[in-house]
Amino acid sequence: MKFVKHIVLFVILSCYASFSFGNSNNKLDSLFAHFKSVDNDSIKRSVLEDINNILNELNDDTTFVFWDNIIGYCEQNNLYDYAANCKYNKAKRLRNDGDYILGLHLFQEVLNYYRQTNDSIGMAQVQNSLGILYRRIGKFDLSNIHYTNSARLYSEIKDTSRVGGIYLNLGGMLETQDSLEMAEYYLKESEKILTVQNAPNILNCQINLGLLYNKQKEYNKANFYFKSGYELSKTVGDARDKFMAPYLFGEFLFMRNRISEAESKLMEAQQLFENPQNQKIIGVATLSNFTRLLSDFYKIKNDNKTAFYFLNKHLEFEAENKTEQANHTLTRLEIEQMEMNAKLKENRRELLIAISLVVLLFSLIFLFLMYRSYKHKQKANELLTEMDELKTQLYSDISHELRTPLTLILGPLEQMLDSEAQKKPSRHQIKLMRKNANTILQLVNQMLDLSKIDAKSLKLELSEGDIVKFIKVRFANFASLAEQKNIKFNRYLPPDKRIRFFDAPKLEKVINNLISNAIKFTPTGGQVFCFASCPSVNKLELIIQDTGNGIPENELKKIFDRFYQVDGPNTNSNTGTGIGLSLTKELIELMHGKIEAESVVGEGTKFKIQLPLGKEHLSQDEYVIAKKEITDNVDLKDFNDSNETLSPYENGTTSQNEENLPHVLVVDDHFEISEFIRENLMHNYSVETAENGAIGLNKAIGNIPDLIVSDLMMPEMDGFEMSRKLKSDERTSHIPIIILTAKSKIDDKLEGLETGADAFLAKPFSMKELNLRIRKLIEQRKKLRERFTNNLNLEPKDIAVSSADERFLNGVMEIIEENISNSEFEVRQLQEEILMSRMQLFRKIKALTNQTPGEFIRTIRLKRAASLIDKNFGNIAQITYEVGFNNPSYFAKCFKELFGKLPSEYMKGT
């Protein structure tokens, strides 16, 4: 009963407050008394809302006194939530009256309270109000922060309508600052939300979008939004909105020289302007701009008297506006001064903390000194651990470096020792084995040289000879290698002889390391430049430059560090152990020379070497005179094996009938490995080669091989990436893939199998095992095709070996089913539907079903015919035309070939 009495009393007082009798103070006193007397929270909040509404409309000095009385009462009675509500309303009133400092203090006090009580709605409201306050005084950065915080809080509580309003505020502020791109984002987001919510402030959103697109000179869009806003203002919006819509639309039309259209809008705005009550809520800045616009308008209309009147009005409002802006500036300065004072206070606090920390630090020094001894011992242990890890990494890198040459030695040896071998080893095989044995020997010698340098026991071995001829021979040694990779090899040397003392073996290692690296990291079609000159009598200058991928600037300084390998776009290729450049630098420094490196990513790398010649600059214990002069005993023909070198990655053929052989694609960036595999497969397979994963991918998609053998580490695209892309492509997902690699860890094998690779062989691999794997995988695919041929009810999931194949066959069968009654539907239409070339479609369907595309379409038609017969669809003639056959006798012939019975016999059997 008590609750019912309160409700009745509340209704009576509410009705009483709505009538226009008695003065406002009496109403407020009555409402305040009722607020004190009720206990129900919802009634209390409703009464407080009425009190705040009345106070917001009053203009006398008692307004803030009354608010303070309510706030004091609420705080004394622990009604802090109600006190915060009143403080918030008071702060808004102070802000609207231009008292920004007091308003700011109250807003911050309320915000702190809502943070303590974790009131998200309250925090969102205050953040929005602070955004408005800071925007009015020109502190747009702080305004942006508070608007953004408010939008985030409203988003968290899923108040979409208010989020749209905040976005409108943000967009409008950013538009006035000419941050047009961000303004457009927020205004368009606001438009989406407010349109769905059918919110009244969609009018403001359209006006702001009109202003935005006008600034962006997108006048058609601006016209659309100004016009939409103007039409909408006739039904929604307050007095200010109803003024702004025709004013801004009229201004836009006026500036576009559409005077007659602008006139009606400006006259409508002028009528609203002439109401003094409207002027109070429009704002002096807007009034100043509007009266200036009217002055210009009447001037064009030749009404000079009215134009002069509005010009005077403009000057009055402009003076008032400047005063207001000055007040805003003063307020902004006061707030900045407050912030500086707060920062100074914070700095003093931090200084006290710092002093305390210093005292604490001195008290800890003794403990630190004791601890440092312990850390030294720990660091020594870490260094030992790091050295062990470095050794482990070095052994791993060396073993990786040895696997490829060992493959090219063990592979031919395995064939020579095979009891089934029919022929003697060829000279090419023996030279291949010798070359790769020398590669291993070179790596061992590099390690020995580094060991001697570390022990300071390596001396220069000087011999006298023609330095120009020596370098010419070394340059020529790389001509055939560059030709194999289709790289242009440019050489420039002095034309005359230069007889000097120099260390031939060490200079040879320097040249070999730099040029081999340049060729290694230069892509096909690139260039390598080798320059040699003698700028003075006893000085040699070498420049080795390539057009490869280059080295990033942050890694360029590290390339001469021992065991360091650049992490770049070609790191998937055989990058080596990381000792070549380190050894090169140390040998050059041993010869009292210097080496510099320059590189631009995407353009290439240049090494510049300067070496002193002769022995005058050396002390007696730094060199020995070689017993035998080797520099004049080398001839160019010793390095010219071009008569036995095959062109890189040529697709050699063994016979004209290889179209009937299974098609194998070999992908490996190491030409000799690729060629070795090709030579061993060419008698049983049609073999095609590719020098990296990217080229292999294109060739696989273009030619659809029966099987792919791929290296793992290659430039541009490695074997894992190529396998992943092929297995995810409907055109190539059925192709078995064998991965070859020098990486033999279980993690590497698992990663390879996860990409869809069907087999994984570690280098050095057995050619016999590779042949067996290839044969078994091709036979496995053949058995899958035979299953489809023999099992008439087989589903796609039983045919394919991957989900991609299943999706492909399902897609093809759906297309055929959709066109099953169309007798003109043939392979060409199917090819166009699935976007494959005729050859791709033929090889894909053949690989999965052992049928040509035409046979596959006919099989699906016939299976559908059998299904229709089973369901008693109709007579044979009806079924014949239903499944796309025009000729009943041809249908009967094909049906019997597939099912062993004529359609009529099959129908009787059902």
HELIX and SHEET records of a PDB file:
HELIX    1   1 LYS A    2  SER A   18  1                                  17    
HELIX    2   2 SER A   24  SER A   37  1                                  14    
HELIX    3   3 ASP A   41  GLU A   57  1                                  17    
HELIX    4   4 THR A   62  GLN A   76  1                                  15    
HELIX    5   5 TYR A   80  ASN A   96  1                                  17    
HELIX    6   6 TYR A  100  GLN A  116  1                                  17    
HELIX    7   7 SER A  120  ARG A  136  1                                  17    
HELIX    8   8 PHE A  140  GLU A  156  1                                  17    
HELIX    9   9 THR A  160  THR A  176  1                                  17    
HELIX   10  10 LEU A  180  GLN A  197  1                                  18    
HELIX   11  11 ILE A  202  LYS A  215  1                                  14    
HELIX   12  12 TYR A  219  LEU A  232  1                                  14    
HELIX   13  13 ALA A  239  MET A  255  1                                  17    
HELIX   14  14 ILE A  259  PHE A  273  1                                  15    
HELIX   15  15 PRO A  276  ILE A  282  1                                   7    
HELIX   16  16 VAL A  284  ILE A  300  1                                  17    
HELIX   17  17 ASN A  304  LEU A  417  1                                 114    
HELIX   18  18 ARG A  427  ASP A  454  1                                  28    
HELIX   19  19 ILE A  467  ALA A  476  1                                  10    
HELIX   20  20 ALA A  479  GLN A  484  1                                   6    
HELIX   21  21 ALA A  504  LYS A  520  1                                  17    
HELIX   22  22 GLU A  553  LEU A  556  1                                   4    
HELIX   23  23 GLY A  580  LEU A  590  1                                  11    
HELIX   24  24 GLN A  620  GLU A  622  5                                   3    
HELIX   25  25 LEU A  636  PHE A  639  5                                   4    
HELIX   26  26 SER A  642  GLU A  644  5                                   3    
HELIX   27  27 GLU A  658  ASN A  660  5                                   3    
HELIX   28  28 PHE A  671  LEU A  681  1                                  11    
HELIX   29  29 GLY A  693  ASN A  703  1                                  11    
HELIX   30  30 GLY A  719  LYS A  727  1                                   9    
HELIX   31  31 ILE A  746  GLU A  754  1                                   9    
HELIX   32  32 MET A  767  ASN A  790  1                                  24    
HELIX   33  33 PRO A  796  ILE A  799  1                                   4    
HELIX   34  34 SER A  803  GLU A  818  1                                  16    
HELIX   35  35 VAL A  827  ILE A  834  1                                   8    
HELIX   36  36 ARG A  838  THR A  849  1                                  12    
HELIX   37  37 PRO A  853  ASP A  870  1                                  18    
HELIX   38  38 ILE A  876  GLU A  882  1                                   7    
HELIX   39  39 PRO A  888  PHE A  899  1                                  12    
HELIX   40  40 PRO A  903  GLY A  909  1                                   7    
SHEET    1   A 3 ILE A 499  PHE A 502  0                                        
SHEET    2   A 3 LEU A 460  ASP A 466 -1                                        
SHEET    3   A 3 TYR A 623  ILE A 625  1                                        
SHEET    1   B 5 LYS A 488  TYR A 492  0                                        
SHEET    2   B 5 GLN A 527  SER A 536  1                                        
SHEET    3   B 5 LYS A 539  ASP A 546 -1                                        
SHEET    4   B 5 GLY A 604  PRO A 612 -1                                        
SHEET    5   B 5 LYS A 594  VAL A 600 -1                                        
SHEET    1   C 5 SER A 686  ALA A 690  0                                        
SHEET    2   C 5 HIS A 663  VAL A 667  1                                        
SHEET    3   C 5 LEU A 707  ASP A 711  1                                        
SHEET    4   C 5 ILE A 737  THR A 741  1                                        
SHEET    5   C 5 ALA A 759  ALA A 762  1                                        
END                                                                             
